[in-house]
Amino acid sequence: MIASLPRPAWLRAGTVAYALVFFAFLFLPLLVVAVFAFNDAPYPAPPWRGFTLDWFFGGKPGRTGLFADGPLLASLWTSVVVAAWVTVLAVLVGTTNAFLIERARFPGKQVLSFLMLAPLVIPGVILGISILAFASRLAQLADSWWGLELDFLRPGLPLVVIGQFSYIVSIATLIITARLKRFDITLEEAAYNLGASRAAVFTTITLPYLKPALVGAGAISFLMSFENFNTTLMLVGSDAPLTVMMYGRMREGATPALNAVSLFLMLASAALALTLLRSPPDSPGR
């Protein structure tokens, strides 16, 4: 319990063994996926048949690589577009929610804050089915009563954005609220006393202070939207995002091209994480 006290040899060995097993459990499957993206075989599993780059750049029948697979690249771009929309909406609404929770005073605020967390404990499949049923009912009513065709309420990318946003915004709100909770309100009051407008105070004092939380919330929102499958599967239309496309390919018979996609996504996620870690921290005075 005290770090300076010597520990017995069995406890030190057990700690090392536990750490090795834990990290092997986390990273060994990813390593296997990455290695067999270069396997010269039509299946993404052992045995090893030799090194090849066909699953990245190949264009032969039966050996179509990632960068030559038009439908796969289109689904990748679809996921990027959906994630970008979800990120923008989640950060904007999450910032508004954070100010509502931390700055506003009104009856029932605690209940509202609790209900905001509800989408986080609802299974993604249930959430997707509920949104699909509700949106489809609204579209039918609009068509029956007013003759309006509300296509964005039908299965498709707009509904996917709405479905993912419905729970990712809760995570963005929690991140931004945690940062706003530590903000020294006297900095704003001093600026008001010096004659600054509300907009000037927000853009020069509050927003720079919230910048790390906004960037973090945006990165997490983007990654969570990009990798989401359960909710997306319930709401998708003809334009399938990458996760749904990969699921369909796995059912038809996977090739190491899916390993290549997975490796590409791992490298992209690692690059994003390293970029955020290397970004300079905000100054203490903010």
Secondary structure as UniProt FT lines:
FT   TURN            3..4
FT   HELIX           9..35
FT   HELIX           36..38
FT   HELIX           54..57
FT   STRAND          59..60
FT   TURN            61..62
FT   STRAND          63..64
FT   HELIX           66..68
FT   HELIX           70..103
FT   TURN            107..108
FT   HELIX           109..116
FT   HELIX           118..121
FT   HELIX           124..146
FT   HELIX           151..153
FT   HELIX           157..181
FT   HELIX           185..193
FT   TURN            194..195
FT   HELIX           198..201
FT   HELIX           202..206
FT   HELIX           207..227
FT   HELIX           230..235
FT   HELIX           242..252
FT   HELIX           256..278
FT   TURN            284..285
//
